[in-house]
Amino acid sequence: MTKKDNYMRNSNKPVDRHKVSAAIMIAILKIEPIKMNAELYQNDSEKKWLFNEKLAISVGMSILKSFIDEANQGNEDILNKFKKGISYPPTDHGTFSNNFATELYHTRKENNYNLLALANELFLLEVYTSSL
């Protein structure tokens, strides 16, 4: 049984863009394609750089934007809102992108992946960008 069978009302439908993007982000986090060279970064913590987390965010946002662009061909109002990509809301502490990367870092370190929660975050970012 898959996540699709467990959590989608109609598992015969295609997986939505948020879940696809979230699944690819989680795959990047699990695979950790960027390895730290201990000699180069001996005085730095892995958390400081967040290489894989930032890669996962970049790829996930790019995939989500591609889906949005494809779904909204001919709708210039929506396409213009997403012209520069997915927007992040303001925060009172740090930047959204660093907070998001830190969240993914702890997700990876704790091996506590939640596809649906991440997909929901991506959905909310899409809604936020649409509202601008």
C-alpha positions, 0 to 999 in steps of 0.5 A, spaced: 500 500 500 502 506 498 501 513 500 497 515 494 492 509 496 492 511 504 491 518 503 488 520 497 480 520 496 481 517 489 487 513 488 486 512 481 487 520 479 494 523 478 498 525 484 497 532 485 503 537 484 504 539 491 505 531 493 510 530 487 514 536 489 514 534 496 516 527 494 522 529 490 524 534 496 524 528 500 528 523 495 533 529 495 534 529 503 534 521 503 539 520 498 544 526 500 547 528 493 551 533 496 557 530 501 561 535 505 568 534 505 570 534 512 577 537 510 574 543 507 569 544 512 572 541 519 571 548 523 563 548 520 557 544 522 553 541 517 547 545 519 551 551 517 551 550 510 544 546 509 547 544 502 542 538 501 536 542 504 537 548 500 538 543 493 531 540 495 528 546 496 530 549 489 528 543 486 521 542 489 520 549 488 522 549 480 518 543 479 512 546 483 512 552 479 513 548 472 506 544 474 503 551 476 505 554 469 503 548 465 496 548 469 495 555 467 497 556 460 493 562 457 492 565 464 496 571 464 494 573 471 496 567 475 502 566 470 505 573 472 504 572 479 509 566 479 513 569 474 519 570 479 517 563 482 514 561 489 514 567 494 516 566 501 512 570 506 515 575 511 518 572 518 519 575 524 525 571 525 530 569 520 528 568 513 523 564 510 528 560 506 533 559 512 527 557 516 525 552 511 532 549 510 533 548 517 526 545 518 528 540 512 535 539 516 531 537 522 527 532 518 532 529 515 537 528 522 531 525 525 528 521 519 521 524 520 519 525 513 512 527 512 510 527 505 503 530 507 505 535 511 511 538 506 506 537 501 501 542 505 507 547 506 508 547 498 500 548 497 500 554 502 506 557 499 502 557 492 496 560 495 500 565 498 504 567 492 497 567 488 494 572 493 500 577 492 
